[in-house]
């Protein structure tokens, strides 16, 4: 912020933010979700069906310039503000082979 005179001041502001959500999974993302039920136990192989193609990234930028001028009993305010937002959102459930369920019903 700059105070140029007793009656005139300006402010310049710039800000950026970024978020990368990696969606880490236990199994490999290029291998479908396999669930093997053996009695009361379940064995899971591969990435779960909601993590096979799931990415979310965004970034934002804010530019702001404002000025104030004191004119008697009045404050005149003026300026420019721009907020930019870029979003990448990918969600494709069961994209790498889907989900396979195997049951042992022999017992």
C-alpha positions as semicolon CSV with decimal commas, in nm:
position;residue;x (nm);y (nm);z (nm)
1;X;0,000;0,000;0,000
2;X;0,128;0,346;-0,087
3;X;0,017;0,676;0,064
4;X;0,097;0,930;-0,209
5;X;-0,056;1,234;-0,039
6;X;-0,280;1,299;0,261
7;X;-0,578;1,244;0,030
8;X;-0,462;0,975;-0,216
9;X;-0,348;0,613;-0,161
10;X;-0,313;0,300;-0,375
11;X;-0,273;-0,073;-0,317
12;X;-0,144;-0,346;-0,549
13;X;-0,200;-0,714;-0,461
14;X;-0,101;-1,035;-0,640
15;X;-0,157;-1,393;-0,519
16;X;-0,137;-1,746;-0,661
17;X;-0,256;-2,083;-0,525
18;X;-0,214;-2,435;-0,657
19;X;-0,357;-2,772;-0,550
20;X;-0,257;-3,111;-0,690
21;X;-0,454;-3,409;-0,557
22;X;-0,262;-3,725;-0,644
23;X;-0,530;-3,979;-0,539
24;X;-0,278;-4,234;-0,414
25;X;-0,400;-4,593;-0,425
26;X;-0,255;-4,911;-0,277
27;X;-0,260;-5,110;-0,601
28;X;-0,139;-5,010;-0,948
29;X;-0,376;-4,772;-1,131
30;X;-0,347;-4,968;-1,457
31;X;-0,484;-5,289;-1,302
32;X;-0,856;-5,336;-1,238
33;X;-1,013;-5,388;-0,896
34;X;-1,031;-5,760;-0,801
35;X;-1,211;-5,866;-0,483
36;X;-1,176;-6,229;-0,379
37;X;-1,409;-6,345;-0,101
38;X;-1,293;-6,650;0,092
39;X;-1,542;-6,723;0,366
40;X;-1,544;-6,417;0,597
41;X;-1,222;-6,278;0,446
42;X;-1,180;-6,057;0,139
43;X;-0,854;-6,014;-0,057
44;X;-0,823;-5,699;-0,269
45;X;-0,592;-5,674;-0,571
46;X;-0,537;-5,366;-0,792
47;X;-0,663;-5,012;-0,760
48;X;-1,016;-4,965;-0,630
49;X;-1,267;-4,885;-0,903
50;X;-1,290;-4,514;-0,807
51;X;-0,913;-4,449;-0,821
52;X;-0,830;-4,594;-1,163
53;X;-0,882;-4,258;-1,338
54;X;-0,926;-3,991;-1,071
55;X;-0,734;-3,662;-1,080
56;X;-0,812;-3,315;-0,949
57;X;-0,578;-3,018;-0,996
58;X;-0,649;-2,647;-0,980
59;X;-0,462;-2,319;-0,972
60;X;-0,582;-1,965;-0,916
61;X;-0,434;-1,620;-0,963
62;X;-0,564;-1,294;-0,816
63;X;-0,465;-0,947;-0,942
64;X;-0,590;-0,640;-0,760
65;X;-0,526;-0,267;-0,791
66;X;-0,725;-0,018;-0,583
67;X;-0,706;0,349;-0,511
68;X;-0,873;0,582;-0,264
69;X;-0,911;0,957;-0,286
70;X;-1,038;1,166;0,005
71;X;-1,254;1,453;-0,128
72;X;-1,388;1,653;0,165
73;X;-1,626;1,428;0,359
74;X;-1,626;1,163;0,081
75;X;-1,395;0,873;-0,003
76;X;-1,381;0,788;-0,372
77;X;-1,271;0,429;-0,431
78;X;-1,172;0,285;-0,768
79;X;-0,981;-0,013;-0,895
80;X;-0,946;-0,329;-1,095
81;X;-0,964;-0,689;-0,976
82;X;-0,929;-1,014;-1,168
83;X;-0,952;-1,367;-1,027
84;X;-0,851;-1,652;-1,262
85;X;-0,927;-2,018;-1,186
86;X;-0,810;-2,320;-1,389
87;X;-0,950;-2,662;-1,299
88;X;-0,868;-3,012;-1,426
89;X;-1,108;-3,276;-1,294
90;X;-1,100;-3,633;-1,422
91;X;-1,321;-3,901;-1,273
92;X;-1,399;-4,217;-1,468
93;X;-1,506;-4,501;-1,245
94;X;-1,394;-4,853;-1,347
95;X;-1,182;-4,712;-1,632
96;X;-0,910;-4,982;-1,629
97;X;-1,105;-5,303;-1,644
98;X;-1,365;-5,223;-1,384
99;X;-1,429;-5,436;-1,079
100;X;-1,430;-5,814;-1,056
101;X;-1,576;-5,997;-0,759
102;X;-1,492;-6,363;-0,693
103;X;-1,680;-6,567;-0,432
104;X;-1,592;-6,901;-0,281
105;X;-1,931;-7,061;-0,231
106;X;-1,798;-7,415;-0,201
107;X;-1,844;-7,429;0,175
